[in-house]
Amino acid sequence: MTKRLLLAIFFIAGISLSTFAQNYYLGVGTEADPQASSCASCHKTDGIASPIYNQWKNTRHAVAQDAVTNPYYGYDCLKCHNTGWDPNTANYGADEYVIKDTTKTPNYTITDQTNWDRVKNVGCESCHGAMGTQNRTLAFSHWLFGTQNKPNYDAQVCGDCHQDSHHPYMEEWSNSLHAMSASQAFVVNNKRCVKCHVAQNFVMYAKDPANYRDTILVTGADIQPLSCVTCHDPHANNNPGQLRFAMTSTTSICDECHTSGIDTVDVNVVPHHATSEAFDGGLNFGYRYPGQTYQNSAHTFAIQNRCVTCHVMTSPYAAGSPAKTGHTFEARVEACKLCHNDYYTAVDTSNHLTRFDYRGIQSRTDSLMNALSTKLANASSADSATLAFKQANYNLLSAQAEGSRGIHNTRLVQKLLRDALNNFGPVGVENEINLPVKYELSQNYPNPFNPSTMIKFALPEAGQVTLKIYDAIGKEVALLVNESKDAGVHVVNWNGKSFASGIYFYSLEVNNFKMVKKMLLVK
């Protein structure tokens, strides 16, 4: 039976269409007061629907108004701590039952306590929209059509309140890569990607990780990026921060995606997002050469809150300085200072490229990766097919995939790179003696890549070399080389950690030669 036919039947029966309109706020209600209930009357433990109410009532949203103790709390705060605030519309929202009163502290007076109690605190309708009719009954359309029951994963639902200089969650998230996680076309066509790139899939995975199966739940405009409700369950308070996974000393919600997801090392595959493995220093990160001893850095045991300590570091609003919520997920140098007292004297924190190069850790890692990249790129075709090549290359790719240029686990990452350099000895090296006979720009390797890739080019004669990176719309985003180079084969490493997934172009110009090639960054 179609919706149109149902409406016709109700019309003939004399039932007003206004009965279907969900324009008025009912409030959550309580189990003990079903007459005043809307959500609680059904969404409870012994109700006909899921027990969301009994979970929600233990969250901070459920006491957003009742539990306020801040001495600066006042009338202007009420709109985000109560349900249905809309001074321009008469819809039984909280604003209709309170007035501003500057003679009091806090500066407001409740004018209708009974109705105020219905819509105080952040109830279900704050996120799901009004559910009632003008005569304070549940609109038929809520259960008959279900049009307003569809989960909304849009970050703006939370962002309406969780924003501004005091708590800029929305502003910071908007500038994070999480906000762009579902923007790439490859996501909807690759079942292995949707779990960590599409909000709806991750929520499904979080509910039952053991039985989750890769699938494509949504397509087109319905796809939502990793937003607030992906990580935070608005209905439950089982974990701190209402996170969907508990934080322990060995795991966090970040580990669910920032991991290669492998139990054993296979040098024939490309490691993907090996951050969790690198930080743990487990045997499934990198290829361990027999007879060698591998140790982990202090970060693996000294950082108590794993990713949160550095990547979700917060600081409150102070003297006009905006608060920090950590939801850009970029590491902050302030976190480094917590343990390294000499950090600000040892590091040039004003330079974005060197702000985490504490005692040259990243510089040494870069040097090792570049040396290994060059050695592998110059190997002959025969050597490239050997197991020794694959083992060394796997360590390079693992170091690139962990994403911090060695910060997560310096000792292990640098040891793996040094061992790869020492154990891979190519029998033949292309163009080692004879100079290239023509200009050439090779396809980057690996491609697709995450986050680093090698770009190789050959020069038959010396010249002023310019190597640039452009985004998909032709905007220059990086200058890799701008200097004179001798004749020979050269390899340059590009780390795209701070760039969004997508198509990029790299352009080589030297003397009268110019060539452009395409590459794909996939995170």
Contacts in CASP RR format, 6 or more apart in sequence:
PFRMAT RR
TARGET T0000
AUTHOR 0000-0000-0000
METHOD contacts of the structure
MODEL  1
MTKRLLLAIFFIAGISLSTFAQNYYLGVGTEADPQASSCASCHKTDGIAS
PIYNQWKNTRHAVAQDAVTNPYYGYDCLKCHNTGWDPNTANYGADEYVIK
DTTKTPNYTITDQTNWDRVKNVGCESCHGAMGTQNRTLAFSHWLFGTQNK
PNYDAQVCGDCHQDSHHPYMEEWSNSLHAMSASQAFVVNNKRCVKCHVAQ
NFVMYAKDPANYRDTILVTGADIQPLSCVTCHDPHANNNPGQLRFAMTST
TSICDECHTSGIDTVDVNVVPHHATSEAFDGGLNFGYRYPGQTYQNSAHT
FAIQNRCVTCHVMTSPYAAGSPAKTGHTFEARVEACKLCHNDYYTAVDTS
NHLTRFDYRGIQSRTDSLMNALSTKLANASSADSATLAFKQANYNLLSAQ
AEGSRGIHNTRLVQKLLRDALNNFGPVGVENEINLPVKYELSQNYPNPFN
PSTMIKFALPEAGQVTLKIYDAIGKEVALLVNESKDAGVHVVNWNGKSFA
SGIYFYSLEVNNFKMVKKMLLVK
3 145 0 8 1.000
6 144 0 8 1.000
7 17 0 8 1.000
7 20 0 8 1.000
10 17 0 8 1.000
10 19 0 8 1.000
10 20 0 8 1.000
10 140 0 8 1.000
11 17 0 8 1.000
18 133 0 8 1.000
18 134 0 8 1.000
19 133 0 8 1.000
19 137 0 8 1.000
19 139 0 8 1.000
19 140 0 8 1.000
20 139 0 8 1.000
20 140 0 8 1.000
20 141 0 8 1.000
20 144 0 8 1.000
20 145 0 8 1.000
21 132 0 8 1.000
21 133 0 8 1.000
21 139 0 8 1.000
21 141 0 8 1.000
22 129 0 8 1.000
22 130 0 8 1.000
22 131 0 8 1.000
22 132 0 8 1.000
22 133 0 8 1.000
22 139 0 8 1.000
22 141 0 8 1.000
22 142 0 8 1.000
22 148 0 8 1.000
23 91 0 8 1.000
23 130 0 8 1.000
23 132 0 8 1.000
23 133 0 8 1.000
23 134 0 8 1.000
24 91 0 8 1.000
24 92 0 8 1.000
24 130 0 8 1.000
24 132 0 8 1.000
24 133 0 8 1.000
24 134 0 8 1.000
24 136 0 8 1.000
25 83 0 8 1.000
25 84 0 8 1.000
25 91 0 8 1.000
25 92 0 8 1.000
25 93 0 8 1.000
25 94 0 8 1.000
25 118 0 8 1.000
25 119 0 8 1.000
25 125 0 8 1.000
25 130 0 8 1.000
25 131 0 8 1.000
25 132 0 8 1.000
26 38 0 8 1.000
26 39 0 8 1.000
26 92 0 8 1.000
26 118 0 8 1.000
26 125 0 8 1.000
26 130 0 8 1.000
26 131 0 8 1.000
26 132 0 8 1.000
26 136 0 8 1.000
26 138 0 8 1.000
27 36 0 8 1.000
27 38 0 8 1.000
27 39 0 8 1.000
27 83 0 8 1.000
27 118 0 8 1.000
27 119 0 8 1.000
27 123 0 8 1.000
27 124 0 8 1.000
27 125 0 8 1.000
28 37 0 8 1.000
28 38 0 8 1.000
28 39 0 8 1.000
28 40 0 8 1.000
28 53 0 8 1.000
28 56 0 8 1.000
28 62 0 8 1.000
28 83 0 8 1.000
28 121 0 8 1.000
28 123 0 8 1.000
28 124 0 8 1.000
28 125 0 8 1.000
29 36 0 8 1.000
29 37 0 8 1.000
29 38 0 8 1.000
29 39 0 8 1.000
29 40 0 8 1.000
29 41 0 8 1.000
29 118 0 8 1.000
30 36 0 8 1.000
30 37 0 8 1.000
30 40 0 8 1.000
31 37 0 8 1.000
31 40 0 8 1.000
31 41 0 8 1.000
31 44 0 8 1.000
31 53 0 8 1.000
34 40 0 8 1.000
34 41 0 8 1.000
36 118 0 8 1.000
38 124 0 8 1.000
38 125 0 8 1.000
38 131 0 8 1.000
38 132 0 8 1.000
38 138 0 8 1.000
39 52 0 8 1.000
39 53 0 8 1.000
39 123 0 8 1.000
39 124 0 8 1.000
39 125 0 8 1.000
39 131 0 8 1.000
40 53 0 8 1.000
42 48 0 8 1.000
42 49 0 8 1.000
43 49 0 8 1.000
43 50 0 8 1.000
43 51 0 8 1.000
43 52 0 8 1.000
43 53 0 8 1.000
43 124 0 8 1.000
44 51 0 8 1.000
44 53 0 8 1.000
44 54 0 8 1.000
45 51 0 8 1.000
45 54 0 8 1.000
52 124 0 8 1.000
52 235 0 8 1.000
55 235 0 8 1.000
55 236 0 8 1.000
55 237 0 8 1.000
56 62 0 8 1.000
56 123 0 8 1.000
56 124 0 8 1.000
56 234 0 8 1.000
56 235 0 8 1.000
56 236 0 8 1.000
58 236 0 8 1.000
58 237 0 8 1.000
59 234 0 8 1.000
59 235 0 8 1.000
59 236 0 8 1.000
59 237 0 8 1.000
59 242 0 8 1.000
60 67 0 8 1.000
60 237 0 8 1.000
60 242 0 8 1.000
61 121 0 8 1.000
61 122 0 8 1.000
61 123 0 8 1.000
61 126 0 8 1.000
61 234 0 8 1.000
62 121 0 8 1.000
62 122 0 8 1.000
62 123 0 8 1.000
63 121 0 8 1.000
64 80 0 8 1.000
64 81 0 8 1.000
64 82 0 8 1.000
64 121 0 8 1.000
64 122 0 8 1.000
65 78 0 8 1.000
65 81 0 8 1.000
65 82 0 8 1.000
65 120 0 8 1.000
65 121 0 8 1.000
66 120 0 8 1.000
66 121 0 8 1.000
68 77 0 8 1.000
68 81 0 8 1.000
73 106 0 8 1.000
74 106 0 8 1.000
74 107 0 8 1.000
74 108 0 8 1.000
75 98 0 8 1.000
75 100 0 8 1.000
75 101 0 8 1.000
75 106 0 8 1.000
75 107 0 8 1.000
75 108 0 8 1.000
78 85 0 8 1.000
78 94 0 8 1.000
78 95 0 8 1.000
78 98 0 8 1.000
78 108 0 8 1.000
79 85 0 8 1.000
79 94 0 8 1.000
79 95 0 8 1.000
79 161 0 8 1.000
80 122 0 8 1.000
80 160 0 8 1.000
80 161 0 8 1.000
81 121 0 8 1.000
81 122 0 8 1.000
82 93 0 8 1.000
82 94 0 8 1.000
82 119 0 8 1.000
82 120 0 8 1.000
82 121 0 8 1.000
82 122 0 8 1.000
83 93 0 8 1.000
83 94 0 8 1.000
83 119 0 8 1.000
83 120 0 8 1.000
83 121 0 8 1.000
83 122 0 8 1.000
83 123 0 8 1.000
83 125 0 8 1.000
83 126 0 8 1.000
84 91 0 8 1.000
84 93 0 8 1.000
84 94 0 8 1.000
84 95 0 8 1.000
84 119 0 8 1.000
84 125 0 8 1.000
84 126 0 8 1.000
84 130 0 8 1.000
85 93 0 8 1.000
85 94 0 8 1.000
85 95 0 8 1.000
86 93 0 8 1.000
86 95 0 8 1.000
87 95 0 8 1.000
90 96 0 8 1.000
91 130 0 8 1.000
92 115 0 8 1.000
92 118 0 8 1.000
92 119 0 8 1.000
92 136 0 8 1.000
93 119 0 8 1.000
94 116 0 8 1.000
94 119 0 8 1.000
94 120 0 8 1.000
96 112 0 8 1.000
96 115 0 8 1.000
97 110 0 8 1.000
97 111 0 8 1.000
97 112 0 8 1.000
97 113 0 8 1.000
97 115 0 8 1.000
97 116 0 8 1.000
97 119 0 8 1.000
98 108 0 8 1.000
98 109 0 8 1.000
98 110 0 8 1.000
98 111 0 8 1.000
98 116 0 8 1.000
99 108 0 8 1.000
99 109 0 8 1.000
99 111 0 8 1.000
100 107 0 8 1.000
100 108 0 8 1.000
101 107 0 8 1.000
101 108 0 8 1.000
101 109 0 8 1.000
110 116 0 8 1.000
119 125 0 8 1.000
124 131 0 8 1.000
125 131 0 8 1.000
127 152 0 8 1.000
127 157 0 8 1.000
127 158 0 8 1.000
127 234 0 8 1.000
128 148 0 8 1.000
128 149 0 8 1.000
128 152 0 8 1.000
129 148 0 8 1.000
131 138 0 8 1.000
131 139 0 8 1.000
131 142 0 8 1.000
131 148 0 8 1.000
132 138 0 8 1.000
132 139 0 8 1.000
132 142 0 8 1.000
133 139 0 8 1.000
141 147 0 8 1.000
141 148 0 8 1.000
142 148 0 8 1.000
142 149 0 8 1.000
151 200 0 8 1.000
153 199 0 8 1.000
153 200 0 8 1.000
153 203 0 8 1.000
153 224 0 8 1.000
153 227 0 8 1.000
153 229 0 8 1.000
153 230 0 8 1.000
154 224 0 8 1.000
154 227 0 8 1.000
155 170 0 8 1.000
155 173 0 8 1.000
155 174 0 8 1.000
155 179 0 8 1.000
155 225 0 8 1.000
155 227 0 8 1.000
155 228 0 8 1.000
156 170 0 8 1.000
157 228 0 8 1.000
157 229 0 8 1.000
158 169 0 8 1.000
158 170 0 8 1.000
158 227 0 8 1.000
158 228 0 8 1.000
158 229 0 8 1.000
158 234 0 8 1.000
159 169 0 8 1.000
159 170 0 8 1.000
159 228 0 8 1.000
162 169 0 8 1.000
162 170 0 8 1.000
162 228 0 8 1.000
163 169 0 8 1.000
163 170 0 8 1.000
163 171 0 8 1.000
164 171 0 8 1.000
165 317 0 8 1.000
165 320 0 8 1.000
165 322 0 8 1.000
165 323 0 8 1.000
166 317 0 8 1.000
166 323 0 8 1.000
167 317 0 8 1.000
167 323 0 8 1.000
167 325 0 8 1.000
168 322 0 8 1.000
168 323 0 8 1.000
168 324 0 8 1.000
168 325 0 8 1.000
168 327 0 8 1.000
169 228 0 8 1.000
169 325 0 8 1.000
169 327 0 8 1.000
172 324 0 8 1.000
172 325 0 8 1.000
172 326 0 8 1.000
172 327 0 8 1.000
172 328 0 8 1.000
173 179 0 8 1.000
173 227 0 8 1.000
173 228 0 8 1.000
173 327 0 8 1.000
173 328 0 8 1.000
175 328 0 8 1.000
176 327 0 8 1.000
176 328 0 8 1.000
176 329 0 8 1.000
176 330 0 8 1.000
177 329 0 8 1.000
177 500 0 8 1.000
177 501 0 8 1.000
177 523 0 8 1.000
178 225 0 8 1.000
178 226 0 8 1.000
178 227 0 8 1.000
178 230 0 8 1.000
178 329 0 8 1.000
179 225 0 8 1.000
179 226 0 8 1.000
179 227 0 8 1.000
180 225 0 8 1.000
180 500 0 8 1.000
180 501 0 8 1.000
181 187 0 8 1.000
181 196 0 8 1.000
181 197 0 8 1.000
181 198 0 8 1.000
181 225 0 8 1.000
181 226 0 8 1.000
182 197 0 8 1.000
182 198 0 8 1.000
182 199 0 8 1.000
182 223 0 8 1.000
182 224 0 8 1.000
182 225 0 8 1.000
182 226 0 8 1.000
183 225 0 8 1.000
183 500 0 8 1.000
183 501 0 8 1.000
184 197 0 8 1.000
184 501 0 8 1.000
184 502 0 8 1.000
184 522 0 8 1.000
186 193 0 8 1.000
186 501 0 8 1.000
186 522 0 8 1.000
187 193 0 8 1.000
187 194 0 8 1.000
187 197 0 8 1.000
187 198 0 8 1.000
187 223 0 8 1.000
188 194 0 8 1.000
188 198 0 8 1.000
188 216 0 8 1.000
188 219 0 8 1.000
188 220 0 8 1.000
188 223 0 8 1.000
191 214 0 8 1.000
191 215 0 8 1.000
191 216 0 8 1.000
192 214 0 8 1.000
194 201 0 8 1.000
194 214 0 8 1.000
194 215 0 8 1.000
194 216 0 8 1.000
194 217 0 8 1.000
195 201 0 8 1.000
195 202 0 8 1.000
195 205 0 8 1.000
195 212 0 8 1.000
195 214 0 8 1.000
195 257 0 8 1.000
196 202 0 8 1.000
196 226 0 8 1.000
196 256 0 8 1.000
196 257 0 8 1.000
197 225 0 8 1.000
197 226 0 8 1.000
198 217 0 8 1.000
198 218 0 8 1.000
198 223 0 8 1.000
198 224 0 8 1.000
198 225 0 8 1.000
199 224 0 8 1.000
199 225 0 8 1.000
199 226 0 8 1.000
199 227 0 8 1.000
199 229 0 8 1.000
199 230 0 8 1.000
200 217 0 8 1.000
200 218 0 8 1.000
200 222 0 8 1.000
200 223 0 8 1.000
200 224 0 8 1.000
201 215 0 8 1.000
201 216 0 8 1.000
201 217 0 8 1.000
202 226 0 8 1.000
202 230 0 8 1.000
202 256 0 8 1.000
202 257 0 8 1.000
203 229 0 8 1.000
203 230 0 8 1.000
203 244 0 8 1.000
204 212 0 8 1.000
204 217 0 8 1.000
205 212 0 8 1.000
205 256 0 8 1.000
206 233 0 8 1.000
206 244 0 8 1.000
206 245 0 8 1.000
206 256 0 8 1.000
209 256 0 8 1.000
218 224 0 8 1.000
230 244 0 8 1.000
231 243 0 8 1.000
231 244 0 8 1.000
231 253 0 8 1.000
232 241 0 8 1.000
232 242 0 8 1.000
232 243 0 8 1.000
232 244 0 8 1.000
233 242 0 8 1.000
233 243 0 8 1.000
233 244 0 8 1.000
234 242 0 8 1.000
236 242 0 8 1.000
238 246 0 8 1.000
239 245 0 8 1.000
239 246 0 8 1.000
239 247 0 8 1.000
240 247 0 8 1.000
243 253 0 8 1.000
244 253 0 8 1.000
245 251 0 8 1.000
245 252 0 8 1.000
245 253 0 8 1.000
245 256 0 8 1.000
247 253 0 8 1.000
247 305 0 8 1.000
247 306 0 8 1.000
247 308 0 8 1.000
249 304 0 8 1.000
249 306 0 8 1.000
250 280 0 8 1.000
250 306 0 8 1.000
251 306 0 8 1.000
252 305 0 8 1.000
252 306 0 8 1.000
252 307 0 8 1.000
252 308 0 8 1.000
254 275 0 8 1.000
254 276 0 8 1.000
254 306 0 8 1.000
254 307 0 8 1.000
254 308 0 8 1.000
254 311 0 8 1.000
255 276 0 8 1.000
255 306 0 8 1.000
255 307 0 8 1.000
257 273 0 8 1.000
258 273 0 8 1.000
258 275 0 8 1.000
258 276 0 8 1.000
258 307 0 8 1.000
259 273 0 8 1.000
259 274 0 8 1.000
259 275 0 8 1.000
259 276 0 8 1.000
259 277 0 8 1.000
260 271 0 8 1.000
260 272 0 8 1.000
260 273 0 8 1.000
260 274 0 8 1.000
260 276 0 8 1.000
260 277 0 8 1.000
260 284 0 8 1.000
260 285 0 8 1.000
260 401 0 8 1.000
261 277 0 8 1.000
262 269 0 8 1.000
262 271 0 8 1.000
262 277 0 8 1.000
262 284 0 8 1.000
263 284 0 8 1.000
264 284 0 8 1.000
265 283 0 8 1.000
265 284 0 8 1.000
265 286 0 8 1.000
265 287 0 8 1.000
265 288 0 8 1.000
265 394 0 8 1.000
267 287 0 8 1.000
267 387 0 8 1.000
267 390 0 8 1.000
267 391 0 8 1.000
267 393 0 8 1.000
267 394 0 8 1.000
268 390 0 8 1.000
270 397 0 8 1.000
270 446 0 8 1.000
271 286 0 8 1.000
271 394 0 8 1.000
271 397 0 8 1.000
271 398 0 8 1.000
271 401 0 8 1.000
272 401 0 8 1.000
272 450 0 8 1.000
273 401 0 8 1.000
273 450 0 8 1.000
273 523 0 8 1.000
274 285 0 8 1.000
274 286 0 8 1.000
274 398 0 8 1.000
274 401 0 8 1.000
274 402 0 8 1.000
275 401 0 8 1.000
275 402 0 8 1.000
275 403 0 8 1.000
275 404 0 8 1.000
275 408 0 8 1.000
277 284 0 8 1.000
277 285 0 8 1.000
277 286 0 8 1.000
277 402 0 8 1.000
278 285 0 8 1.000
278 398 0 8 1.000
278 402 0 8 1.000
278 403 0 8 1.000
278 404 0 8 1.000
278 406 0 8 1.000
278 408 0 8 1.000
278 409 0 8 1.000
278 412 0 8 1.000
278 413 0 8 1.000
279 299 0 8 1.000
279 300 0 8 1.000
279 306 0 8 1.000
279 307 0 8 1.000
279 402 0 8 1.000
279 408 0 8 1.000
279 409 0 8 1.000
280 300 0 8 1.000
281 296 0 8 1.000
281 300 0 8 1.000
281 409 0 8 1.000
281 412 0 8 1.000
285 398 0 8 1.000
285 402 0 8 1.000
285 409 0 8 1.000
285 412 0 8 1.000
286 394 0 8 1.000
286 395 0 8 1.000
286 398 0 8 1.000
286 416 0 8 1.000
287 391 0 8 1.000
287 394 0 8 1.000
287 395 0 8 1.000
287 398 0 8 1.000
287 416 0 8 1.000
287 420 0 8 1.000
288 294 0 8 1.000
288 416 0 8 1.000
289 391 0 8 1.000
289 419 0 8 1.000
289 423 0 8 1.000
292 415 0 8 1.000
292 419 0 8 1.000
294 411 0 8 1.000
294 412 0 8 1.000
294 415 0 8 1.000
294 416 0 8 1.000
295 411 0 8 1.000
295 412 0 8 1.000
295 415 0 8 1.000
296 409 0 8 1.000
296 411 0 8 1.000
296 412 0 8 1.000
297 409 0 8 1.000
297 410 0 8 1.000
297 411 0 8 1.000
297 412 0 8 1.000
299 407 0 8 1.000
299 408 0 8 1.000
299 409 0 8 1.000
299 410 0 8 1.000
300 409 0 8 1.000
302 339 0 8 1.000
303 309 0 8 1.000
303 310 0 8 1.000
309 335 0 8 1.000
309 338 0 8 1.000
310 331 0 8 1.000
310 332 0 8 1.000
310 335 0 8 1.000
310 336 0 8 1.000
311 326 0 8 1.000
311 329 0 8 1.000
311 330 0 8 1.000
311 331 0 8 1.000
312 325 0 8 1.000
312 326 0 8 1.000
312 327 0 8 1.000
312 329 0 8 1.000
313 324 0 8 1.000
313 326 0 8 1.000
313 331 0 8 1.000
313 332 0 8 1.000
313 334 0 8 1.000
313 335 0 8 1.000
314 323 0 8 1.000
314 324 0 8 1.000
314 325 0 8 1.000
314 326 0 8 1.000
315 323 0 8 1.000
315 324 0 8 1.000
315 334 0 8 1.000
316 323 0 8 1.000
317 323 0 8 1.000
324 332 0 8 1.000
326 332 0 8 1.000
331 356 0 8 1.000
331 404 0 8 1.000
331 407 0 8 1.000
333 343 0 8 1.000
333 344 0 8 1.000
333 347 0 8 1.000
333 349 0 8 1.000
333 355 0 8 1.000
333 356 0 8 1.000
336 343 0 8 1.000
336 347 0 8 1.000
336 356 0 8 1.000
336 358 0 8 1.000
337 343 0 8 1.000
337 344 0 8 1.000
340 346 0 8 1.000
340 358 0 8 1.000
343 349 0 8 1.000
343 358 0 8 1.000
346 358 0 8 1.000
346 359 0 8 1.000
347 354 0 8 1.000
347 355 0 8 1.000
347 356 0 8 1.000
347 357 0 8 1.000
347 358 0 8 1.000
348 354 0 8 1.000
348 355 0 8 1.000
348 357 0 8 1.000
349 355 0 8 1.000
354 362 0 8 1.000
356 362 0 8 1.000
356 404 0 8 1.000
356 405 0 8 1.000
356 407 0 8 1.000
357 363 0 8 1.000
358 407 0 8 1.000
361 405 0 8 1.000
361 406 0 8 1.000
361 407 0 8 1.000
361 410 0 8 1.000
362 405 0 8 1.000
362 406 0 8 1.000
362 407 0 8 1.000
364 414 0 8 1.000
365 399 0 8 1.000
365 405 0 8 1.000
365 406 0 8 1.000
365 410 0 8 1.000
365 413 0 8 1.000
365 414 0 8 1.000
365 417 0 8 1.000
366 405 0 8 1.000
366 493 0 8 1.000
368 399 0 8 1.000
368 414 0 8 1.000
368 417 0 8 1.000
368 418 0 8 1.000
368 421 0 8 1.000
369 396 0 8 1.000
369 399 0 8 1.000
369 400 0 8 1.000
369 405 0 8 1.000
369 417 0 8 1.000
369 452 0 8 1.000
369 493 0 8 1.000
370 491 0 8 1.000
370 493 0 8 1.000
371 421 0 8 1.000
372 392 0 8 1.000
372 395 0 8 1.000
372 396 0 8 1.000
372 417 0 8 1.000
372 420 0 8 1.000
372 421 0 8 1.000
373 396 0 8 1.000
373 454 0 8 1.000
373 491 0 8 1.000
373 493 0 8 1.000
374 491 0 8 1.000
375 392 0 8 1.000
375 421 0 8 1.000
375 424 0 8 1.000
375 425 0 8 1.000
375 426 0 8 1.000
376 384 0 8 1.000
376 389 0 8 1.000
376 392 0 8 1.000
376 393 0 8 1.000
376 396 0 8 1.000
376 424 0 8 1.000
376 454 0 8 1.000
377 445 0 8 1.000
377 454 0 8 1.000
377 456 0 8 1.000
377 489 0 8 1.000
377 491 0 8 1.000
378 426 0 8 1.000
378 429 0 8 1.000
378 430 0 8 1.000
378 431 0 8 1.000
378 432 0 8 1.000
378 489 0 8 1.000
378 491 0 8 1.000
379 389 0 8 1.000
379 424 0 8 1.000
379 426 0 8 1.000
379 428 0 8 1.000
379 429 0 8 1.000
379 430 0 8 1.000
380 426 0 8 1.000
380 427 0 8 1.000
380 428 0 8 1.000
380 429 0 8 1.000
380 430 0 8 1.000
381 430 0 8 1.000
382 427 0 8 1.000
382 428 0 8 1.000
383 389 0 8 1.000
383 425 0 8 1.000
383 426 0 8 1.000
383 427 0 8 1.000
383 428 0 8 1.000
388 423 0 8 1.000
388 424 0 8 1.000
388 425 0 8 1.000
389 424 0 8 1.000
389 426 0 8 1.000
391 420 0 8 1.000
391 423 0 8 1.000
391 424 0 8 1.000
392 420 0 8 1.000
392 421 0 8 1.000
392 423 0 8 1.000
392 424 0 8 1.000
393 420 0 8 1.000
395 416 0 8 1.000
395 417 0 8 1.000
395 419 0 8 1.000
395 420 0 8 1.000
396 417 0 8 1.000
396 420 0 8 1.000
397 446 0 8 1.000
398 416 0 8 1.000
399 406 0 8 1.000
399 413 0 8 1.000
399 416 0 8 1.000
399 417 0 8 1.000
400 449 0 8 1.000
400 450 0 8 1.000
400 451 0 8 1.000
400 452 0 8 1.000
400 453 0 8 1.000
400 495 0 8 1.000
401 450 0 8 1.000
401 451 0 8 1.000
402 408 0 8 1.000
402 409 0 8 1.000
402 413 0 8 1.000
403 451 0 8 1.000
403 495 0 8 1.000
403 497 0 8 1.000
405 495 0 8 1.000
406 413 0 8 1.000
406 414 0 8 1.000
430 489 0 8 1.000
431 458 0 8 1.000
431 488 0 8 1.000
431 489 0 8 1.000
435 460 0 8 1.000
435 487 0 8 1.000
435 488 0 8 1.000
436 458 0 8 1.000
436 459 0 8 1.000
436 460 0 8 1.000
436 487 0 8 1.000
436 488 0 8 1.000
436 489 0 8 1.000
437 460 0 8 1.000
438 458 0 8 1.000
438 460 0 8 1.000
439 457 0 8 1.000
439 458 0 8 1.000
439 459 0 8 1.000
439 460 0 8 1.000
439 510 0 8 1.000
439 511 0 8 1.000
439 513 0 8 1.000
439 515 0 8 1.000
440 457 0 8 1.000
440 458 0 8 1.000
441 455 0 8 1.000
441 456 0 8 1.000
441 457 0 8 1.000
441 506 0 8 1.000
441 508 0 8 1.000
441 515 0 8 1.000
441 517 0 8 1.000
442 455 0 8 1.000
442 456 0 8 1.000
442 457 0 8 1.000
442 458 0 8 1.000
443 517 0 8 1.000
443 519 0 8 1.000
444 453 0 8 1.000
444 454 0 8 1.000
444 455 0 8 1.000
444 456 0 8 1.000
444 494 0 8 1.000
444 506 0 8 1.000
444 517 0 8 1.000
444 519 0 8 1.000
445 453 0 8 1.000
445 454 0 8 1.000
445 456 0 8 1.000
446 453 0 8 1.000
447 453 0 8 1.000
447 519 0 8 1.000
447 520 0 8 1.000
448 519 0 8 1.000
448 520 0 8 1.000
448 521 0 8 1.000
448 522 0 8 1.000
449 519 0 8 1.000
449 520 0 8 1.000
449 521 0 8 1.000
449 522 0 8 1.000
450 521 0 8 1.000
450 522 0 8 1.000
450 523 0 8 1.000
451 495 0 8 1.000
451 496 0 8 1.000
451 497 0 8 1.000
451 521 0 8 1.000
451 523 0 8 1.000
452 493 0 8 1.000
452 494 0 8 1.000
452 495 0 8 1.000
452 496 0 8 1.000
452 497 0 8 1.000
453 493 0 8 1.000
453 494 0 8 1.000
453 519 0 8 1.000
453 521 0 8 1.000
454 491 0 8 1.000
454 492 0 8 1.000
454 493 0 8 1.000
455 467 0 8 1.000
455 480 0 8 1.000
455 491 0 8 1.000
455 492 0 8 1.000
455 493 0 8 1.000
455 494 0 8 1.000
455 506 0 8 1.000
456 489 0 8 1.000
456 490 0 8 1.000
456 491 0 8 1.000
456 492 0 8 1.000
457 465 0 8 1.000
457 467 0 8 1.000
457 489 0 8 1.000
457 490 0 8 1.000
457 492 0 8 1.000
457 508 0 8 1.000
458 488 0 8 1.000
458 489 0 8 1.000
458 490 0 8 1.000
459 465 0 8 1.000
459 485 0 8 1.000
459 486 0 8 1.000
459 487 0 8 1.000
459 488 0 8 1.000
459 490 0 8 1.000
459 510 0 8 1.000
460 487 0 8 1.000
460 488 0 8 1.000
461 487 0 8 1.000
461 511 0 8 1.000
462 484 0 8 1.000
462 485 0 8 1.000
462 486 0 8 1.000
462 487 0 8 1.000
463 484 0 8 1.000
463 485 0 8 1.000
463 510 0 8 1.000
463 511 0 8 1.000
464 483 0 8 1.000
464 484 0 8 1.000
464 510 0 8 1.000
464 511 0 8 1.000
465 481 0 8 1.000
465 482 0 8 1.000
465 483 0 8 1.000
465 484 0 8 1.000
465 485 0 8 1.000
465 490 0 8 1.000
465 508 0 8 1.000
465 509 0 8 1.000
465 510 0 8 1.000
466 479 0 8 1.000
466 481 0 8 1.000
466 482 0 8 1.000
466 507 0 8 1.000
466 508 0 8 1.000
466 509 0 8 1.000
466 510 0 8 1.000
467 479 0 8 1.000
467 480 0 8 1.000
467 481 0 8 1.000
467 482 0 8 1.000
467 492 0 8 1.000
467 506 0 8 1.000
467 507 0 8 1.000
467 508 0 8 1.000
467 509 0 8 1.000
468 476 0 8 1.000
468 478 0 8 1.000
468 479 0 8 1.000
468 480 0 8 1.000
468 506 0 8 1.000
468 507 0 8 1.000
469 476 0 8 1.000
469 477 0 8 1.000
469 478 0 8 1.000
469 479 0 8 1.000
469 480 0 8 1.000
469 494 0 8 1.000
469 504 0 8 1.000
469 505 0 8 1.000
469 506 0 8 1.000
469 507 0 8 1.000
470 476 0 8 1.000
470 477 0 8 1.000
470 504 0 8 1.000
470 505 0 8 1.000
470 506 0 8 1.000
470 507 0 8 1.000
471 477 0 8 1.000
471 499 0 8 1.000
471 503 0 8 1.000
471 504 0 8 1.000
471 505 0 8 1.000
472 502 0 8 1.000
472 503 0 8 1.000
472 504 0 8 1.000
472 505 0 8 1.000
474 505 0 8 1.000
477 499 0 8 1.000
477 504 0 8 1.000
478 494 0 8 1.000
480 492 0 8 1.000
480 494 0 8 1.000
480 506 0 8 1.000
481 492 0 8 1.000
485 510 0 8 1.000
494 506 0 8 1.000
496 521 0 8 1.000
499 521 0 8 1.000
500 521 0 8 1.000
500 523 0 8 1.000
501 521 0 8 1.000
501 522 0 8 1.000
501 523 0 8 1.000
502 520 0 8 1.000
502 521 0 8 1.000
502 522 0 8 1.000
503 518 0 8 1.000
503 519 0 8 1.000
503 520 0 8 1.000
504 518 0 8 1.000
504 519 0 8 1.000
504 520 0 8 1.000
504 521 0 8 1.000
505 516 0 8 1.000
505 517 0 8 1.000
505 518 0 8 1.000
505 519 0 8 1.000
506 516 0 8 1.000
506 517 0 8 1.000
506 519 0 8 1.000
507 514 0 8 1.000
507 515 0 8 1.000
507 516 0 8 1.000
508 514 0 8 1.000
508 515 0 8 1.000
508 516 0 8 1.000
END
